[in-house]
C-alpha cells in the first residue's frame, strides 16, 4: 500500500480516481495522523462489503458523530451495541410494516398531503426544499413515534431546519478538519458546536416523546418504534450487560429519524431539479404514468413493475447524484488479509461509492444523466450489481425499502398531478452540487408546479 497524506475526510473522492490509477484499487491515505485504507472500484468494494462483509462491518472513526452519540445508537456504534440495535431495528421496522402494504398506505397518504401542499403554491414560483422534506420526515416520524405533522407545525419546521443545517455543515471543510484533529478543535469555536446544539435539541424532543410513551404504554398493543423499544427495555432489565437502555432508545430513534428524513428529501430535491433540466425525460415518465395509472387513481407499488422507464429514471437519479460519495467510514473487526495486504484490526476503511456508481464500463458516459443506463434494448428495466446507492453488505441502509417506496410514490404522484416549469433557461439550470463533503448538496432553485 502507498501512504499519501490527505487534508480531510470526505472531499477527496474526486481525486481518488487519479490516485487509484497510480496506486491501484487499494491504497492508504492519512487523515490527520491516522492512516485509512481506501477501496476504489466495484471489485474491491464488493470483495470487502459483500464477500468479506463480517470482517469489514465495523464502523470507522468519525469523531464528530462519536462525540454526539457517545457510544449509543445504531449508525456509529460497534460490537454488541451495534449488532443488537441493528437487529432490533430491522425486526421492529418490519413489524411496523416496512416492505408491507400497511406502510405503503401511510406513504400513499403522505403523497396525497404532499400534492395538496404543492397545489397551495397556485402555480407560483417556489423553493421546494421545505415541502420535499416534510413528506419523508412525516413518514419516518409516524413509524418512530406515531406522529404526522401538519406542514405548518413548528415542531416539524424546527426538525427540518436542524436536519438541513446539519447536512450542510457536515459537508463543510471545517468538519473535515474537526474529524482529523478533534482533540484540538473540541476547545475552539466553530460550526461543530452548532451541530452539537442541533443534535441535542432533536434528542431532547425524542426524550419527551419517550416519556409520553412510558405513561401510556400498553405492552400488549405496541403502537410504534418507541413502544417496541420500551417493551424490550422491560424484558432485558434483568441482564447484567444492558444494551436496551433509554440512552440507546433516544440515540437510535434520532439516528433513524435524521437518516430517514435527510437522505430521501435531498434525493427528491435533486430529482425535481434533474426532471426540470431534462424535460424529455419528464415527458416520457408522464406518458408512462398516463398509460399505466391514469390521472385519477393513486399510484401504488404494484405499478412500479409495469413502469420500467420510471424505475430506470429513479435508479439513474440516485446513480447520477451519488448522494454519499465516500459512504460512512467502515473499519475491520480484526486483522484481515486483503489483496496481499494485511490490514490491522480497527483500521478505518473508506469506500468510494463514486467509483462504483460512475464506473464507465458498467455505465457508458457515467457523468451524463441517462436513464438508458438501466434499460435493455427492448426498453425493459435492467438492474445492475453496481447500483450501490444504499451501500452494500452488513452496514447497508436499513431503510432502503422505505426510501425506494417513498421515491417512487412521491415522484410519481407529483408528476401525475403537475407540470414542472423552470424559471430560467434550461442551459442555465445547474445540477452541480454546492457542497461535496460528507454528502452532495443540491443547489437552491425555484420552479412552478402547474396543475395538470
KAGIPE-V691767 format. One record per residue. RES is the residue in one letter. SS is DSSP state (A for helix, B for strand, O for the rest). PHI is phi as a letter, one per 40 degrees, with the letter a starting at -180 (NA if undefined). D_CENTER is the distance of its C-alpha to the mean C-alpha in Angstrom with 2 decimals. Layout:
BEGIN
RES,SS,PHI,D_CENTER
RES,SS,PHI,D_CENTER
END
This chain:
BEGIN
X,O,NA,30.99
X,O,b,31.39
X,B,c,30.66
X,B,b,29.42
X,B,c,28.74
X,B,b,25.49
X,O,c,25.12
X,O,a,21.53
X,O,c,18.32
X,O,b,15.87
X,O,c,17.73
X,O,c,19.85
X,A,d,17.70
X,A,c,19.95
X,A,c,23.02
X,A,c,22.23
X,A,c,23.46
X,A,c,26.81
X,A,c,26.96
X,A,c,26.18
X,A,c,29.06
X,A,c,31.34
X,A,b,30.28
X,O,g,28.64
X,O,c,25.26
X,B,b,25.55
X,B,a,26.47
X,B,b,26.36
X,B,b,25.30
X,B,b,26.32
X,B,b,23.92
X,O,g,26.65
X,O,b,29.09
X,B,b,26.87
X,B,c,26.36
X,B,b,23.10
X,B,c,23.11
X,B,c,21.11
X,B,b,20.53
X,B,b,20.69
X,O,h,20.93
X,A,d,20.17
X,A,c,23.14
X,A,c,22.51
X,A,c,18.80
X,A,c,19.76
X,A,d,22.74
X,A,c,20.87
X,A,c,17.75
X,A,b,19.60
X,A,c,23.35
X,O,b,23.36
X,O,d,20.23
X,O,c,21.99
X,O,c,23.41
X,O,b,20.15
X,O,c,18.15
X,B,c,18.74
X,B,c,16.39
X,O,c,17.81
X,O,c,19.14
X,O,a,16.92
X,A,d,19.74
X,A,c,18.12
X,A,c,15.77
X,A,c,18.86
X,A,c,20.88
X,A,c,18.62
X,A,c,18.24
X,O,f,21.63
X,O,g,21.05
X,O,b,19.52
X,O,g,16.37
X,O,b,14.19
X,O,c,11.60
X,O,b,14.42
X,O,b,17.47
X,O,b,19.72
X,A,g,22.68
X,A,c,23.80
X,A,d,21.61
X,A,c,18.36
X,A,c,19.99
X,A,c,21.31
X,A,c,18.24
X,A,c,16.05
X,A,c,19.00
X,A,c,19.74
X,A,c,16.27
X,A,c,15.98
X,A,c,19.59
X,A,c,19.34
X,A,c,16.42
X,A,c,18.60
X,A,c,21.60
X,O,c,19.99
X,O,h,19.57
X,O,c,16.20
X,O,g,17.24
X,O,b,20.49
X,A,c,22.33
X,A,d,22.32
X,A,c,18.64
X,A,d,19.05
X,A,c,21.80
X,A,c,19.68
X,A,c,17.17
X,A,c,20.33
X,A,c,21.86
X,A,c,18.99
X,A,c,19.15
X,A,c,22.85
X,A,c,22.37
X,A,c,20.00
X,A,c,22.73
X,A,c,25.41
X,A,c,23.80
X,A,c,23.65
X,A,c,27.30
X,O,c,28.23
X,O,c,27.59
X,O,f,30.82
X,O,g,29.77
X,O,c,29.91
X,O,d,27.64
X,B,a,24.47
X,O,c,21.25
X,O,c,18.50
X,A,d,15.91
X,A,c,16.94
X,A,c,17.54
X,A,c,14.28
X,A,c,12.63
X,A,c,15.31
X,A,c,14.69
X,A,c,11.26
X,A,c,12.35
X,A,c,15.61
X,A,c,14.43
X,A,c,12.60
X,A,c,15.57
X,A,c,17.99
X,A,c,16.77
X,A,c,16.82
X,A,b,20.00
X,O,f,21.31
X,O,b,21.00
X,O,b,20.28
X,O,b,21.34
X,O,c,23.38
X,O,c,21.73
X,O,b,24.45
X,O,c,23.92
X,A,c,23.94
X,A,c,21.75
X,A,c,18.89
X,A,d,19.69
X,A,c,19.70
X,A,d,16.33
X,A,c,14.72
X,A,c,16.93
X,A,c,15.95
X,A,c,12.15
X,A,c,12.93
X,A,c,15.53
X,A,c,13.62
X,A,c,10.95
X,A,c,14.09
X,A,c,16.00
X,A,c,13.57
X,O,c,13.94
X,O,c,17.68
X,A,c,20.46
X,A,d,21.67
X,A,c,18.77
X,A,c,19.31
X,A,c,22.94
X,A,d,22.25
X,A,c,20.34
X,A,c,23.34
X,O,b,26.06
X,A,c,24.94
X,A,c,28.50
X,A,c,29.87
X,A,c,27.32
X,O,d,27.14
X,O,c,30.52
X,O,b,29.76
X,O,c,28.53
X,O,i,25.37
X,A,c,21.93
X,A,c,20.77
X,A,c,23.06
X,A,c,21.28
X,A,c,17.98
X,A,d,20.15
X,A,c,21.70
X,A,c,18.56
X,A,c,17.21
X,A,c,20.76
X,A,c,21.07
X,A,c,17.96
X,A,c,19.26
X,A,c,22.72
X,A,c,21.73
X,A,c,20.23
X,A,c,23.44
X,A,c,25.47
X,A,c,23.84
X,A,c,24.55
X,A,c,28.17
X,A,c,28.56
X,A,c,27.43
X,A,c,29.89
X,A,c,32.69
X,A,b,32.06
X,O,c,30.79
X,O,b,32.37
X,O,c,31.74
X,O,c,32.86
X,O,a,30.48
X,O,c,26.96
X,O,c,25.07
X,O,a,21.48
X,A,c,19.34
X,A,c,21.43
X,A,c,24.62
X,A,d,23.76
X,A,c,22.97
X,A,c,26.23
X,A,c,28.17
X,A,c,26.86
X,A,d,27.96
X,A,c,31.41
X,A,c,31.63
X,A,b,30.80
X,O,c,32.81
X,O,c,35.78
X,O,c,34.03
X,O,c,34.74
X,O,c,31.29
X,O,c,29.03
X,O,c,25.27
X,O,c,24.99
X,O,b,25.71
X,A,c,24.96
X,A,c,23.17
X,A,c,20.77
X,A,c,20.37
X,A,c,19.45
X,A,c,17.09
X,A,c,15.28
X,A,c,15.15
X,A,c,13.89
X,A,d,11.04
X,A,c,10.11
X,A,c,10.82
X,A,c,9.02
X,A,c,5.57
X,A,c,6.50
X,A,c,7.83
X,A,c,6.46
X,A,c,3.32
X,A,c,5.96
X,A,c,8.76
X,A,c,8.32
X,A,c,8.24
X,A,c,11.19
X,A,c,12.94
X,A,c,12.93
X,A,c,14.07
X,A,c,16.93
X,A,c,17.95
X,A,c,18.26
X,A,c,20.15
X,A,c,22.42
X,A,c,23.02
X,O,b,23.92
X,A,c,26.05
X,A,c,27.52
X,A,c,24.19
X,A,c,23.81
X,A,c,27.42
X,A,c,26.99
X,A,c,24.06
X,A,c,26.23
X,A,c,29.16
X,A,c,27.34
X,A,c,26.29
X,A,d,29.96
X,A,c,31.20
X,A,c,29.03
X,O,b,28.29
X,O,g,30.60
X,O,c,30.40
X,O,b,31.17
X,O,b,29.21
X,O,c,25.68
X,O,c,23.24
X,O,b,22.38
X,A,c,20.44
X,A,c,23.77
X,A,c,23.97
X,A,d,21.16
X,A,c,23.51
X,A,b,26.11
X,O,b,23.98
X,A,c,23.45
X,A,c,23.07
X,A,c,20.31
X,A,c,18.48
X,A,c,19.11
X,A,c,17.98
X,A,c,14.53
X,A,c,14.19
X,A,c,15.76
X,A,d,13.55
X,A,c,10.46
X,A,c,12.96
X,A,c,14.59
X,A,c,12.01
X,O,f,10.65
X,O,d,7.53
X,O,b,7.61
X,O,c,11.29
X,O,b,12.48
X,O,f,9.89
X,O,c,10.56
X,O,c,14.35
X,B,c,16.17
X,B,a,19.86
X,O,c,22.72
X,O,c,24.22
X,O,a,27.74
X,O,d,29.71
X,B,b,28.57
X,B,c,30.56
X,B,b,28.32
X,O,f,29.90
X,O,g,33.11
X,B,b,31.46
X,B,b,31.40
X,B,b,28.21
X,O,c,29.17
X,O,d,27.47
X,O,g,24.74
X,O,c,24.22
X,B,c,20.77
X,B,b,19.24
X,B,b,17.07
X,B,b,15.49
X,B,c,15.65
X,A,c,13.13
X,A,d,14.81
X,A,c,18.04
X,A,c,16.93
X,A,c,15.20
X,O,b,18.12
X,O,c,20.88
X,O,c,23.95
X,O,c,25.74
X,O,c,23.15
X,O,b,22.16
X,O,d,25.30
X,O,f,24.81
X,O,c,21.12
X,O,c,21.03
X,O,b,22.14
X,O,c,20.15
X,O,a,21.93
X,A,d,21.01
X,A,c,23.96
X,A,d,21.88
X,A,b,20.98
X,B,b,24.46
X,O,c,27.68
X,O,c,31.09
X,O,c,31.71
X,O,g,28.63
X,O,c,26.99
X,B,c,23.30
X,O,b,22.90
X,O,c,20.04
X,O,a,19.44
X,O,c,18.85
X,O,c,17.36
X,O,c,14.31
X,O,b,11.82
X,O,c,8.65
X,O,b,7.24
X,O,g,9.72
X,O,a,12.94
X,A,g,15.45
X,A,c,15.73
X,A,b,12.47
X,O,c,10.27
X,O,d,7.37
X,O,c,9.74
X,O,c,8.42
X,A,d,8.55
X,A,c,11.83
X,A,c,11.02
X,A,c,8.21
X,A,c,10.90
X,A,c,13.51
X,A,c,12.24
X,A,c,11.81
X,A,c,15.25
X,A,c,17.05
X,A,c,16.03
X,A,c,16.72
X,A,c,19.75
X,A,c,21.11
X,A,c,20.90
X,A,c,22.64
X,A,c,25.10
X,A,b,26.27
X,B,b,26.05
X,B,c,27.01
X,B,c,24.79
X,B,b,27.23
X,B,c,26.48
X,O,c,28.56
X,O,b,29.24
X,O,c,30.49
X,A,d,27.99
X,A,c,28.92
X,A,c,27.90
X,O,c,24.34
X,O,b,22.28
X,O,c,18.74
X,O,c,18.59
X,O,d,15.82
X,O,c,17.61
X,B,a,15.80
X,B,b,14.55
X,O,c,14.27
X,O,d,11.25
X,O,a,9.16
X,B,c,10.87
X,B,b,12.04
X,O,c,14.01
X,O,c,17.67
X,O,c,19.12
X,O,a,21.10
X,O,b,23.17
X,B,a,24.35
X,B,b,26.54
X,B,c,25.64
X,B,c,29.01
X,B,d,29.75
X,O,c,30.96
END
